[in-house]
Amino acid sequence: MRKVSILAMACTIIAFGCKNKPKAFDKFNANAPVTVDIAIAANQLVDKVVEVNGSVAATDFVELHPETNGRVVFLQIPEGKTVQAGTVLAKLNDADLQAQIEKIKVQLELANINEKRNLQLLKVQGINQSDYDVSIQQVKSAKADLAYTQSLIDKTIVKAPFTGQIGLRQISLGAFINTATTIATLQKIDHLNIDFTLPEMYGNYVKVGKKVKLEGISESNQQFTATITAIEPQIIATTRNIKVRATLQGKMLPGAYVKVYLSDNVQKPSILVPANVLIPESKNKQIVLVKNGIAALVEVETGYRTATSVEITKGVNVGDTIVVAGMLFVRDGNKIKVGKTHSILAIAK
């Protein structure tokens, strides 16, 4: 009897345990709808602005070098000052050339006297024509020697080729210099060039005569306006960029770094979406669309970008339903349950 009682009690405990056993979790339902937020694609007029890097350059810039070798006997470099075109900045020793030119002048004077004497003799037939021709050639030869020596003297003088601001002096009085020696720099800074490059896909953003905005990196963040004056007619093959030059009337240091802001010539309607809705793949980009309540992953092509949005140039049409939240949980062909509907104009700016 005792064994029967123990067996009955064990059966009761087992039955009670089975009754209170928790239910197994439901299996994952792959066909269950995925809840997402959506927005309807719409056209927007966007002022497309492209930011590129540029540098400031003087309209005219030269390194001043002598045209010959010699010792500096005169030097006047007003560092940082404006000098006028033709101002003598440096002069080399030309004593030997001056002596040479004096000798040639004496020879020329004697040749002129002989030419005049022979001309008188030729008129009375005292000499023949060939003797007179020799005296003429002597005069011409002396004049040529005089001009050549004078050109050598001119090469010992270094002048400002144009009106501009002189840089720092690189030599001292009495130094022996050659044609490779830099005396100073000279640059014209009343008008400045802004040189920059941009990708060829933005070629329609530049046009001769168009205004562009500039911004330096100084603490004042002062902005300037420049005018495009020239566009390189050939694209740089190594970078596929276009080289552009603009002119600026303003006070900036040549060589300075600037940001150049270019806007599109014509505003066209564009479809902008938040940048986070793009799903990057190894070779393309995708966006999740909702078609008849079913998710569809479509490949898209992008264009202009802002800090938070991107332009869709191919793959999405106006009126398409775009998943803007929860797209990471969606697979192609999933059923979609709409949570919230947003305005694409409000979230894509």
Rosetta silent file (secondary structure, phi, psi, omega in degrees, C-alpha in Angstrom):
SEQUENCE: MRKVSILAMACTIIAFGCKNKPKAFDKFNANAPVTVDIAIAANQLVDKVVEVNGSVAATDFVELHPETNGRVVFLQIPEGKTVQAGTVLAKLNDADLQAQIEKIKVQLELANINEKRNLQLLKVQGINQSDYDVSIQQVKSAKADLAYTQSLIDKTIVKAPFTGQIGLRQISLGAFINTATTIATLQKIDHLNIDFTLPEMYGNYVKVGKKVKLEGISESNQQFTATITAIEPQIIATTRNIKVRATLQGKMLPGAYVKVYLSDNVQKPSILVPANVLIPESKNKQIVLVKNGIAALVEVETGYRTATSVEITKGVNVGDTIVVAGMLFVRDGNKIKVGKTHSILAIAK
SCORE:     score description
SCORE:     0.000 S_00000001
   1 L     0.000  -39.395 -178.482    0.000    0.000    0.000 S_00000001
   2 H   -63.283  -40.582  179.595    2.838    2.312    0.873 S_00000001
   3 H   -65.968  -35.615  178.738    4.410    1.770   -2.578 S_00000001
   4 H   -65.545  -39.374 -179.722    1.068    2.478   -4.269 S_00000001
   5 H   -65.311  -41.867  179.858    0.705    5.768   -2.395 S_00000001
   6 H   -65.418  -40.948  179.021    4.172    6.927   -3.389 S_00000001
   7 H   -64.093  -40.224  179.267    3.519    6.034   -7.037 S_00000001
   8 H   -64.915  -39.924  179.483    0.214    7.891   -7.030 S_00000001
   9 H   -64.586  -40.099  179.451    1.851   10.981   -5.521 S_00000001
  10 H   -64.267  -40.130  178.871    4.611   10.924   -8.193 S_00000001
  11 H   -64.948  -37.616  179.648    2.031   10.728  -10.974 S_00000001
  12 H   -64.521  -42.123 -179.954    0.147   13.661   -9.470 S_00000001
  13 H   -64.632  -42.332  179.654    3.316   15.795   -9.345 S_00000001
  14 H   -63.287  -42.956  179.711    4.206   14.912  -12.939 S_00000001
  15 H   -63.388  -39.568 -179.614    0.706   15.718  -14.132 S_00000001
  16 H   -66.998  -39.916  178.443    0.742   19.060  -12.314 S_00000001
  17 H   -64.380  -40.450  178.576    4.138   19.920  -13.796 S_00000001
  18 H   -65.841  -33.046 -178.900    2.962   19.147  -17.287 S_00000001
  19 H   -67.986  -36.409 -176.780   -0.106   21.291  -16.813 S_00000001
  20 L   -97.815   12.082  178.235    1.899   24.327  -15.804 S_00000001
  21 L   -66.047  130.079 -178.275    4.668   23.920  -18.438 S_00000001
  22 L   -63.139  151.047 -179.685    5.131   27.207  -20.276 S_00000001
  23 L   -74.105  144.786  177.718    4.033   27.312  -23.905 S_00000001
  24 L   -67.366  147.856  178.361    6.715   27.181  -26.587 S_00000001
  25 L   -64.869  144.872  176.582    7.534   30.454  -28.387 S_00000001
  26 L   -63.496  144.916  175.914    5.827   30.977  -31.680 S_00000001
  27 L   -70.740  150.062  178.064    8.068   30.331  -34.691 S_00000001
  28 L   -63.278  131.934 -178.984    9.352   33.347  -36.711 S_00000001
  29 L  -101.782  105.156 -178.410    6.943   34.180  -39.510 S_00000001
  30 L   -66.681  -19.883 -178.650    8.919   35.262  -42.574 S_00000001
  31 L   -91.433    2.143 -179.981    5.725   36.407  -44.259 S_00000001
  32 L   -67.871  139.116  179.021    4.811   38.845  -41.487 S_00000001
  33 L   -62.195  145.652  177.271    4.612   42.487  -42.741 S_00000001
  34 E  -100.430  128.085 -179.202    7.538   44.777  -41.887 S_00000001
  35 E   -84.007  126.134 -178.561    6.593   48.138  -40.419 S_00000001
  36 E  -139.901  165.402  170.732    8.375   51.077  -42.075 S_00000001
  37 E  -100.787  145.791 -175.876    8.030   54.816  -42.594 S_00000001
  38 E  -128.720  167.617  172.117    7.527   56.078  -46.116 S_00000001
  39 E  -149.662  151.957 -178.707    7.618   59.255  -48.197 S_00000001
  40 E   -96.923  125.498 -179.737    6.366   60.053  -51.682 S_00000001
  41 L   -63.005  134.987 -179.301    9.018   61.129  -54.213 S_00000001
  42 L  -145.331  154.946  177.806    8.444   64.665  -55.483 S_00000001
  43 E   -75.685  143.565  175.969   10.295   67.241  -57.574 S_00000001
  44 E  -134.943  141.553  172.961   12.101   70.060  -55.796 S_00000001
  45 E   -88.175  111.902 -174.448   13.756   73.202  -57.142 S_00000001
  46 L  -117.675  133.471  174.243   17.163   73.123  -55.521 S_00000001
  47 L   -80.657   94.413 -175.382   19.911   75.719  -55.765 S_00000001
  48 L   -73.704  121.051 -179.699   22.715   73.299  -56.489 S_00000001
  49 E  -123.116  127.733  178.474   26.005   74.596  -55.083 S_00000001
  50 E  -108.786  132.163  178.386   29.334   72.828  -55.548 S_00000001
  51 E  -104.917  125.238  177.545   32.263   73.608  -53.256 S_00000001
  52 E  -130.159  165.886 -179.776   35.792   73.240  -54.652 S_00000001
  53 E   -94.981  141.640  178.631   39.239   74.289  -53.499 S_00000001
  54 E  -138.758  170.850  178.091   41.095   77.172  -55.094 S_00000001
  55 E  -136.547  149.439 -178.670   44.234   79.208  -54.660 S_00000001
  56 E   -90.086  136.688  178.503   44.999   82.898  -55.052 S_00000001
  57 E  -138.928  146.166  176.098   47.636   83.958  -57.578 S_00000001
  58 E   -69.818  147.132  179.224   48.935   87.328  -58.716 S_00000001
  59 E   -64.827  -34.396  175.221   47.954   88.338  -62.239 S_00000001
  60 E  -133.022  133.126 -179.222   51.642   88.974  -62.993 S_00000001
  61 E  -147.866  131.041  177.360   54.538   87.402  -61.110 S_00000001
  62 E  -140.279  150.817  165.995   58.244   87.214  -61.902 S_00000001
  63 E   -97.957  125.225 -175.734   61.459   86.261  -60.202 S_00000001
  64 E   -81.706  119.313  177.455   64.017   88.942  -60.994 S_00000001
  65 L  -126.008  149.264  172.031   67.257   87.494  -62.414 S_00000001
  66 L   -74.954  157.576  178.607   70.182   89.233  -64.131 S_00000001
  67 L   -92.932   -0.164  179.110   70.792   88.454  -67.791 S_00000001
  68 L  -150.512  174.538  178.175   74.536   88.130  -67.267 S_00000001
  69 L   -93.019  151.323  177.081   77.117   87.360  -64.599 S_00000001
  70 E   165.310  177.888  179.686   78.823   90.020  -62.537 S_00000001
  71 E   -96.255  135.900 -177.604   79.330   91.832  -59.255 S_00000001
  72 E   -74.806  120.719  178.451   76.481   93.957  -57.883 S_00000001
  73 E  -111.000  -11.513  176.824   77.523   97.623  -57.713 S_00000001
  74 E  -145.333  133.077 -178.545   74.046   99.131  -57.233 S_00000001
  75 E  -147.126  121.643  178.536   71.103   97.654  -55.349 S_00000001
  76 L  -139.497   92.990 -179.008   67.802   99.290  -54.488 S_00000001
  77 L  -117.621   96.105  177.555   65.117   96.825  -53.395 S_00000001
  78 L   -76.371   88.097 -172.219   62.354   98.537  -51.371 S_00000001
  79 L   -54.956  129.279  177.573   61.038   95.352  -49.750 S_00000001
  80 L    75.905    2.078 -178.227   57.263   95.128  -49.675 S_00000001
  81 L  -100.411  164.626  177.260   56.858   98.433  -51.523 S_00000001
  82 E   -90.056  130.911  177.308   55.321   99.232  -54.886 S_00000001
  83 E  -118.749  149.095 -178.710   57.748  100.044  -57.677 S_00000001
  84 L   -86.544  154.814  178.114   56.933  101.521  -61.061 S_00000001
  85 L   -59.434  134.555  179.701   57.675   99.846  -64.366 S_00000001
  86 L    91.840   -5.420  178.994   61.203  100.657  -65.552 S_00000001
  87 L   -66.315  131.107  177.624   62.628  101.371  -62.082 S_00000001
  88 E   -75.272  121.280 -177.569   66.295  100.344  -61.829 S_00000001
  89 E  -103.970  -32.029 -179.484   66.560   97.781  -59.032 S_00000001
  90 E  -155.064  154.583  178.618   70.095   96.471  -59.450 S_00000001
  91 E  -143.513  137.377  178.801   73.177   97.045  -61.590 S_00000001
  92 E   -98.388  161.175  179.515   76.232   94.871  -62.219 S_00000001
  93 L   -63.572  124.696 -179.011   79.801   96.011  -62.795 S_00000001
  94 L  -129.476   27.995 -176.735   80.206   97.009  -66.467 S_00000001
  95 H   -59.644  -42.554 -179.841   83.549   98.836  -66.393 S_00000001
  96 H   -64.544  -38.594  179.343   85.077   96.571  -69.051 S_00000001
  97 H   -69.946  -36.886  177.435   82.089   97.021  -71.321 S_00000001
  98 H   -64.059  -39.303  177.256   82.153  100.797  -70.885 S_00000001
  99 H   -65.774  -39.700  178.954   85.814  100.807  -71.900 S_00000001
 100 H   -63.459  -39.050 -177.578   84.998   98.617  -74.873 S_00000001
 101 H   -71.690  -31.666  175.993   82.245  100.932  -76.013 S_00000001
 102 H   -66.387  -39.487  177.710   84.527  103.961  -75.821 S_00000001
 103 H   -62.906  -40.836 -178.837   87.035  102.156  -78.054 S_00000001
 104 H   -68.309  -35.566  178.245   84.295  101.336  -80.571 S_00000001
 105 H   -62.853  -40.070  177.050   83.130  104.950  -80.600 S_00000001
 106 H   -63.534  -42.546  178.929   86.652  106.068  -81.564 S_00000001
 107 H   -64.252  -37.801  179.101   86.731  103.452  -84.321 S_00000001
 108 H   -67.329  -39.994  179.220   83.334  104.609  -85.549 S_00000001
 109 H   -62.647  -44.276  178.364   84.451  108.218  -85.596 S_00000001
 110 H   -65.096  -38.683  178.968   87.526  107.318  -87.653 S_00000001
 111 H   -64.685  -36.987  178.137   85.417  105.201  -90.009 S_00000001
 112 H   -65.928  -39.920  179.316   83.034  108.122  -90.577 S_00000001
 113 H   -64.549  -44.925  179.252   85.964  110.417  -91.404 S_00000001
 114 H   -63.250  -38.643 -179.572   87.385  107.924  -93.894 S_00000001
 115 H   -64.292  -40.742 -179.692   83.973  107.429  -95.495 S_00000001
 116 H   -68.672  -41.285  179.358   83.536  111.191  -96.026 S_00000001
 117 H   -63.794  -45.068 -179.392   87.084  111.566  -97.408 S_00000001
 118 H   -66.556  -30.922  177.116   86.628  108.660  -99.781 S_00000001
 119 H   -63.915  -41.159  178.167   83.291  110.050 -100.927 S_00000001
 120 H   -64.676  -41.799  178.816   85.015  113.283 -101.996 S_00000001
 121 H   -65.763  -35.136  179.558   87.729  111.326 -103.774 S_00000001
 122 H   -65.618  -35.114 -179.449   85.129  109.186 -105.513 S_00000001
 123 H   -66.273  -31.697  179.494   83.420  112.287 -106.903 S_00000001
 124 L  -100.679   12.485  178.516   86.667  113.430 -108.576 S_00000001
 125 L    61.680   35.210  177.553   87.507  109.839 -109.537 S_00000001
 126 L   -79.507  -25.092  175.405   90.441  109.768 -107.127 S_00000001
 127 L  -135.273  164.822  178.094   89.478  106.245 -106.021 S_00000001
 128 L   -89.581  172.571 -175.551   87.370  103.525 -107.495 S_00000001
 129 H   -64.429  -35.556 -177.535   83.943  102.422 -106.211 S_00000001
 130 H   -65.475  -35.914  178.059   85.245   99.311 -104.453 S_00000001
 131 H   -66.117  -38.246  178.675   87.547  101.377 -102.204 S_00000001
 132 H   -68.281  -37.178  179.171   84.625  103.572 -101.207 S_00000001
 133 H   -62.476  -34.367  178.381   82.467  100.478 -100.515 S_00000001
 134 H   -64.066  -41.454  178.868   85.099   99.231  -98.072 S_00000001
 135 H   -66.189  -34.508  176.839   84.896  102.464  -96.095 S_00000001
 136 H   -65.004  -43.595  179.837   81.097  102.160  -95.978 S_00000001
 137 H   -64.843  -33.694  177.152   81.365   98.635  -94.590 S_00000001
 138 H   -64.559  -38.563  177.401   83.810   99.813  -91.920 S_00000001
 139 H   -65.028  -46.020 -179.647   81.249  102.363  -90.730 S_00000001
 140 H   -64.441  -38.645  179.669   78.477   99.751  -90.609 S_00000001
 141 H   -65.371  -40.776  178.832   80.698   97.267  -88.774 S_00000001
 142 H   -65.975  -39.301  177.599   81.595   99.828  -86.107 S_00000001
 143 H   -64.685  -39.091  179.031   77.943  100.720  -85.621 S_00000001
 144 H   -65.713  -41.579  177.491   77.054   97.031  -85.219 S_00000001
 145 H   -63.483  -37.600  179.206   79.833   96.569  -82.649 S_00000001
 146 H   -65.025  -43.288  179.661   78.568   99.625  -80.798 S_00000001
 147 H   -66.439  -39.061  179.778   74.985   98.294  -80.700 S_00000001
 148 H   -66.096  -43.999  179.931   76.139   94.862  -79.562 S_00000001
 149 H   -65.939  -37.249  178.048   78.267   96.239  -76.741 S_00000001
 150 H   -64.828  -35.760  177.480   75.459   98.528  -75.664 S_00000001
 151 H   -65.203  -35.133  176.470   73.122   95.514  -75.445 S_00000001
 152 H   -67.234  -35.712  177.092   75.652   93.817  -73.140 S_00000001
 153 H   -67.215  -40.531  179.359   75.659   96.905  -70.937 S_00000001
 154 H   -62.074  -31.493 -179.763   71.862   96.907  -70.849 S_00000001
 155 L   -71.121  -15.993  177.617   71.932   93.316  -69.590 S_00000001
 156 L   -82.553   -4.453 -178.617   73.868   94.439  -66.514 S_00000001
 157 E  -108.812  127.695  178.629   70.879   96.552  -65.439 S_00000001
 158 E  -105.272  118.484 -179.055   67.879   94.903  -63.758 S_00000001
 159 E  -116.627  158.237  175.192   64.648   96.911  -64.099 S_00000001
 160 L   -73.214  120.270 -177.766   61.083   96.332  -62.934 S_00000001
 161 L   -72.043  -21.351  178.386   59.228   94.914  -65.966 S_00000001
 162 L  -154.558  167.228  178.377   55.877   96.164  -64.675 S_00000001
 163 L   -76.426  124.990 -178.138   54.390   98.116  -61.803 S_00000001
 164 E  -169.253 -174.289 -178.956   53.977   95.857  -58.813 S_00000001
 165 E   -97.322  126.522 -178.164   54.929   95.017  -55.266 S_00000001
 166 E   -81.573  147.685  179.603   58.498   93.963  -54.668 S_00000001
 167 L   -93.077 -154.718 -177.721   59.250   91.014  -52.428 S_00000001
 168 L   -80.746  141.938  179.089   62.107   90.327  -50.024 S_00000001
 169 L   -70.491  134.074 -176.611   65.689   91.047  -51.082 S_00000001
 170 L  -108.616   -7.796 -178.829   67.687   87.861  -51.697 S_00000001
 171 L  -132.259  173.289  178.677   71.170   89.299  -52.330 S_00000001
 172 L  -123.784  159.647  177.373   73.488   91.963  -50.908 S_00000001
 173 L   -62.329  134.183 -179.400   75.482   94.776  -52.455 S_00000001
 174 L    93.701   -7.809 -179.727   78.861   93.520  -53.699 S_00000001
 175 L   -72.239  145.339  173.576   77.716   89.933  -54.235 S_00000001
 176 E   -91.976  120.845 -174.230   78.818   88.122  -57.388 S_00000001
 177 E  -124.650  164.246  176.896   75.696   86.719  -59.036 S_00000001
 178 L  -129.778 -172.876 -174.700   74.806   84.828  -62.190 S_00000001
 179 L   -68.572  -15.217  179.417   71.734   84.297  -64.323 S_00000001
 180 L   -91.386   -6.040 -177.538   70.371   81.677  -61.894 S_00000001
 181 L   -79.984  131.130  175.942   70.464   84.030  -58.898 S_00000001
 182 L   -89.761  122.134  178.614   67.124   85.398  -57.694 S_00000001
 183 L   -82.294  -46.915  178.513   67.385   89.042  -56.724 S_00000001
 184 E  -171.593  178.966  174.652   63.778   89.410  -55.522 S_00000001
 185 E  -113.276  154.414  177.948   60.233   88.747  -56.660 S_00000001
 186 E  -136.842  129.857 -179.330   57.795   91.174  -58.209 S_00000001
 187 E  -144.102  148.325  178.906   54.054   90.664  -58.420 S_00000001
 188 E   -98.404  116.924 -173.589   50.991   92.648  -59.336 S_00000001
 189 E  -118.139    7.955  175.280   48.363   92.272  -56.620 S_00000001
 190 E   -72.364  -27.755  170.407   45.831   94.981  -57.434 S_00000001
 191 E  -122.833  134.731 -176.393   44.109   92.321  -59.547 S_00000001
 192 E  -119.383  150.257  173.353   44.238   88.698  -58.428 S_00000001
 193 E  -102.019  141.983  173.065   43.612   85.391  -60.142 S_00000001
 194 E  -114.975  111.051 -179.611   41.695   82.561  -58.503 S_00000001
 195 E  -102.799  130.997  178.550   42.709   79.207  -59.987 S_00000001
 196 E  -151.516  162.948  176.805   40.642   76.116  -59.217 S_00000001
 197 E  -125.379  153.582  176.579   39.654   72.775  -60.708 S_00000001
 198 E  -145.942  153.554 -179.527   36.375   70.882  -60.652 S_00000001
 199 E   -59.381  148.555 -176.242   35.231   67.468  -61.945 S_00000001
 200 H   -62.822  -22.804  179.647   34.155   67.388  -65.579 S_00000001
 201 H   -66.317  -17.530  178.642   30.628   66.311  -64.562 S_00000001
 202 H  -103.364   25.504 -178.345   30.151   69.857  -63.237 S_00000001
 203 H   -60.610  -28.692  179.677   31.258   71.512  -66.458 S_00000001
 204 H   -75.605   -3.627  179.098   27.899   73.270  -66.829 S_00000001
 205 H   -83.306  -13.442 -176.444   28.573   75.104  -63.558 S_00000001
 206 L  -119.240  142.844  179.292   31.255   77.307  -65.118 S_00000001
 207 L  -159.098  139.466 -179.689   30.971   79.865  -67.887 S_00000001
 208 L   -60.440  129.846 -178.362   33.103   82.847  -68.837 S_00000001
 209 L    96.711  -10.342 -178.529   31.643   85.977  -67.242 S_00000001
 210 L   -78.200  145.362  177.455   29.815   84.103  -64.472 S_00000001
 211 E   -86.851  140.463  175.156   30.165   85.267  -60.856 S_00000001
 212 E  -129.689  153.391  179.623   31.408   82.859  -58.187 S_00000001
 213 E   -98.862  142.775 -179.784   31.608   83.254  -54.424 S_00000001
 214 E  -124.451  151.288  175.801   34.835   82.879  -52.500 S_00000001
 215 E  -145.580  126.888  178.041   35.578   82.380  -48.839 S_00000001
 216 E   -82.384 -177.691 -179.261   38.967   82.419  -47.158 S_00000001
 217 L  -109.627   14.629  177.278   40.005   80.466  -44.094 S_00000001
 218 L   -74.005  169.459 -176.662   40.819   83.464  -41.923 S_00000001
 219 L   -65.952  -26.004 -178.844   38.954   84.071  -38.695 S_00000001
 220 L   -73.763  -20.490 -178.203   36.854   86.815  -40.293 S_00000001
 221 L    52.583   38.594 -179.166   35.402   84.359  -42.870 S_00000001
 222 L   -68.543  138.678 -179.360   35.140   87.264  -45.275 S_00000001
 223 E  -105.983  147.122  179.729   33.442   86.442  -48.558 S_00000001
 224 E  -129.991  165.741  175.728   34.376   87.806  -51.985 S_00000001
 225 E  -122.794  127.914  179.466   32.931   87.675  -55.467 S_00000001
 226 E  -120.283  161.524 -179.504   35.084   86.801  -58.475 S_00000001
 227 E  -116.987  128.822  178.646   34.361   86.636  -62.199 S_00000001
 228 E   -68.742  125.064 -177.592   35.326   83.660  -64.352 S_00000001
 229 E  -111.720  -24.197 -177.843   37.629   84.913  -67.112 S_00000001
 230 E  -156.189  147.803  176.646   39.022   81.747  -68.708 S_00000001
 231 E  -128.981  127.601  178.842   38.449   77.999  -68.862 S_00000001
 232 L   -59.032  126.712 -175.833   41.149   75.571  -69.920 S_00000001
 233 L   -73.292   -6.489 -179.508   39.928   74.074  -73.240 S_00000001
 234 L  -124.038  135.227  177.266   41.322   70.638  -72.379 S_00000001
 235 L   -75.110  139.142  177.912   40.341   68.385  -69.480 S_00000001
 236 E   -67.248  117.727 -171.516   43.236   67.174  -67.337 S_00000001
 237 L   -67.158  -33.650 -175.349   43.557   63.536  -68.384 S_00000001
 238 L   -73.850  -31.332 -176.696   45.019   62.246  -65.097 S_00000001
 239 L  -114.783  -10.874 -176.481   42.294   63.674  -62.845 S_00000001
 240 L    58.722   39.167  178.653   39.411   64.292  -65.291 S_00000001
 241 E  -112.244  158.875  176.182   39.124   67.822  -63.915 S_00000001
 242 E  -105.900  132.851  178.717   38.558   71.157  -65.603 S_00000001
 243 E   -95.584  130.276 -174.504   40.921   74.024  -64.800 S_00000001
 244 E  -129.847  147.439  176.594   39.236   77.409  -64.385 S_00000001
 245 E  -127.611  132.793  176.044   40.536   80.915  -63.699 S_00000001
 246 E  -124.295  157.386  178.871   38.581   83.789  -62.173 S_00000001
 247 E  -111.810  147.182 -175.920   39.675   87.363  -61.399 S_00000001
 248 E  -135.963  135.293  171.243   39.170   89.150  -58.125 S_00000001
 249 L  -106.659   97.141 -177.323   39.490   92.760  -57.091 S_00000001
 250 L  -173.000  171.637 -177.926   40.186   92.494  -53.397 S_00000001
 251 L   -98.123  102.074  173.598   42.890   92.262  -50.791 S_00000001
 252 L  -141.360  153.801 -179.892   44.139   88.706  -50.441 S_00000001
 253 L   -84.161  129.410  174.886   47.640   87.300  -50.299 S_00000001
 254 L   -56.197  139.442 -176.940   48.790   85.386  -53.383 S_00000001
 255 L    94.334   -8.664 -178.436   49.127   81.718  -52.584 S_00000001
 256 L   -69.839  152.156  177.039   46.235   81.773  -50.098 S_00000001
 257 E   -90.132  136.297  178.182   43.736   78.897  -49.968 S_00000001
 258 E  -136.424  155.225  171.178   40.093   79.707  -50.695 S_00000001
 259 E   -97.313  130.756 -179.195   36.812   77.855  -50.965 S_00000001
 260 E  -111.156  127.633 -178.763   35.003   78.440  -54.257 S_00000001
 261 E  -110.141  120.039 -178.697   31.223   78.034  -54.385 S_00000001
 262 E  -113.953  136.115  177.163   29.690   77.357  -57.796 S_00000001
 263 E  -112.330  153.059 -179.671   25.976   77.270  -58.531 S_00000001
 264 L   -65.948  145.882 -178.766   24.248   75.596  -61.466 S_00000001
 265 L   -67.971  -33.996 -176.986   23.440   77.872  -64.384 S_00000001
 266 L  -130.419  128.230  175.554   19.841   76.613  -64.626 S_00000001
 267 L   -77.850  123.510  178.976   17.647   75.373  -61.790 S_00000001
 268 L  -120.467  146.175  177.194   16.013   72.076  -62.782 S_00000001
 269 E   -60.628  134.948 -178.689   13.457   70.017  -60.813 S_00000001
 270 E  -134.707  154.111  173.639   15.215   67.230  -58.931 S_00000001
 271 E   -98.157  112.835  177.477   14.232   64.329  -56.703 S_00000001
 272 E  -106.255  139.257  176.331   16.068   64.625  -53.400 S_00000001
 273 E  -131.143  156.120  174.249   16.026   61.907  -50.753 S_00000001
 274 E   -59.713  139.992 -176.269   17.694   61.661  -47.342 S_00000001
 275 H   -61.781  -26.439 -176.149   21.202   60.254  -47.713 S_00000001
 276 H   -77.016   -6.041  178.242   20.496   57.519  -45.128 S_00000001
 277 H   -83.490  -11.622  179.410   17.892   55.815  -47.331 S_00000001
 278 L   -76.185  135.036  176.119   20.602   54.661  -49.746 S_00000001
 279 E  -107.987  106.232 -176.275   21.759   51.084  -49.296 S_00000001
 280 E   -74.168  136.503  173.244   25.350   50.840  -50.588 S_00000001
 281 L  -117.142  178.363 -176.681   26.390   47.722  -52.472 S_00000001
 282 L   -64.023  -36.804 -176.671   29.780   46.756  -53.849 S_00000001
 283 L  -123.163   -2.022 -177.234   29.089   48.155  -57.329 S_00000001
 284 L  -154.306 -177.234  176.181   25.875   50.130  -57.013 S_00000001
 285 E  -125.803  147.766 -177.872   23.404   51.841  -54.698 S_00000001
 286 E  -130.411  155.976  174.648   19.861   50.739  -53.912 S_00000001
 287 E  -133.019  144.911  178.618   16.686   52.233  -52.516 S_00000001
 288 E   -91.666  120.398  174.458   13.678   50.380  -51.094 S_00000001
 289 E  -108.170  157.113  175.820   10.418   51.239  -52.860 S_00000001
 290 E  -112.550  119.858  179.713    6.950   50.070  -51.953 S_00000001
 291 E  -127.102  112.985 -179.634    4.863   48.784  -54.875 S_00000001
 292 L    57.338   39.157  177.126    1.382   47.415  -54.136 S_00000001
 293 L    77.980    6.736 -179.233    2.335   46.798  -50.535 S_00000001
 294 E  -117.231  138.507  178.834    5.453   44.796  -51.460 S_00000001
 295 E   -75.844  138.719  178.053    9.065   45.932  -50.943 S_00000001
 296 E  -136.034  122.396  176.729   11.217   46.281  -54.048 S_00000001
 297 E   -88.751  119.458 -177.429   14.951   47.014  -53.997 S_00000001
 298 E  -119.315  143.065  175.511   15.857   49.103  -57.041 S_00000001
 299 E   -78.945  140.380 -177.868   19.260   50.271  -58.252 S_00000001
 300 E  -131.394  159.614  171.665   19.625   54.041  -58.492 S_00000001
 301 E  -114.976  141.203 -175.088   22.104   56.581  -59.802 S_00000001
 302 E  -113.176  160.652  178.342   22.936   59.647  -57.758 S_00000001
 303 E  -132.493 -113.075 -176.314   24.013   63.176  -58.584 S_00000001
 304 E   -64.021  142.525  179.595   24.190   66.325  -56.517 S_00000001
 305 E  -125.786  146.245  169.005   24.686   65.956  -52.768 S_00000001
 306 L  -114.626 -171.007 -179.361   24.070   68.187  -49.782 S_00000001
 307 L   -64.893  -29.387 -174.862   25.074   67.637  -46.171 S_00000001
 308 L  -126.518   -9.719 -173.017   22.026   65.441  -45.551 S_00000001
 309 E  -129.989  165.890  179.019   20.434   64.676  -48.923 S_00000001
 310 E  -142.077  144.177  179.495   21.287   63.228  -52.307 S_00000001
 311 E   -85.574  135.227  176.016   19.787   63.693  -55.769 S_00000001
 312 E  -101.152  115.054 -177.700   18.412   60.622  -57.532 S_00000001
 313 E   -95.623  -19.172 -179.088   19.026   60.910  -61.269 S_00000001
 314 E  -155.993  137.046  176.859   17.849   57.424  -62.297 S_00000001
 315 L   113.819  -21.391 -179.983   15.754   54.664  -60.730 S_00000001
 316 L  -129.366  135.574  177.844   13.077   56.707  -58.924 S_00000001
 317 L  -113.507  160.814  176.952   10.195   58.599  -60.477 S_00000001
 318 L   -60.774  132.119 -179.264    7.910   61.259  -59.093 S_00000001
 319 L    97.775  -11.787  177.347    5.114   59.601  -57.108 S_00000001
 320 L   -67.718  148.728  178.567    7.098   56.498  -56.110 S_00000001
 321 E   -94.938  119.565 -175.051    6.811   55.403  -52.489 S_00000001
 322 E  -109.124  134.285  174.220   10.209   55.407  -50.797 S_00000001
 323 E   -79.569  120.556 -176.947   11.002   53.685  -47.501 S_00000001
 324 E  -110.638   -6.964  176.649   12.724   56.315  -45.329 S_00000001
 325 E  -152.094  135.141 -179.049   12.893   54.432  -42.001 S_00000001
 326 L    88.879   10.867 -175.811   13.238   50.720  -41.242 S_00000001
 327 H   -69.784  -20.356  179.748   14.765   49.849  -44.592 S_00000001
 328 H   -70.617  -18.802  179.853   17.513   47.753  -42.990 S_00000001
 329 H   -96.282    3.627 -174.457   14.912   45.196  -41.883 S_00000001
 330 L  -101.133  139.231  172.299   13.361   44.899  -45.334 S_00000001
 331 L  -118.274  156.093 -179.150   14.148   42.269  -47.916 S_00000001
 332 L   -59.318  124.482  179.510   13.104   42.245  -51.528 S_00000001
 333 L    96.519   -5.519  177.476    9.538   40.926  -51.727 S_00000001
 334 L   -64.808  147.564  170.603    8.611   41.526  -48.062 S_00000001
 335 E   -75.285  144.857 -173.296    5.114   42.671  -47.252 S_00000001
 336 E  -117.553  135.394  172.092    5.098   46.235  -45.959 S_00000001
 337 E  -116.212  123.173 -175.428    3.066   47.819  -43.200 S_00000001
 338 E   -80.394  125.036  176.136    3.143   51.605  -43.231 S_00000001
 339 E   -89.847  -66.165  179.264    3.908   53.197  -39.884 S_00000001
 340 E  -128.468  150.535  175.670    4.260   56.903  -40.637 S_00000001
 341 E  -113.349  121.279 -177.902    4.104   58.904  -43.827 S_00000001
 342 E  -105.540  161.606  172.895    6.569   61.815  -44.089 S_00000001
 343 L   -88.404  121.420 -179.218    6.840   64.699  -46.498 S_00000001
 344 H   -63.281  -27.736  179.209    9.848   64.220  -48.725 S_00000001
 345 H   -69.495  -26.062 -177.179   10.116   68.004  -49.056 S_00000001
 346 H   -87.132  -34.598 -174.350   10.565   68.329  -45.302 S_00000001
 347 H   -95.269  -12.419  179.650   13.087   65.565  -44.690 S_00000001
 348 L  -113.711   84.107  177.930   15.222   66.024  -47.820 S_00000001
 349 L  -132.971    0.000    0.000   16.760   69.467  -47.538 S_00000001
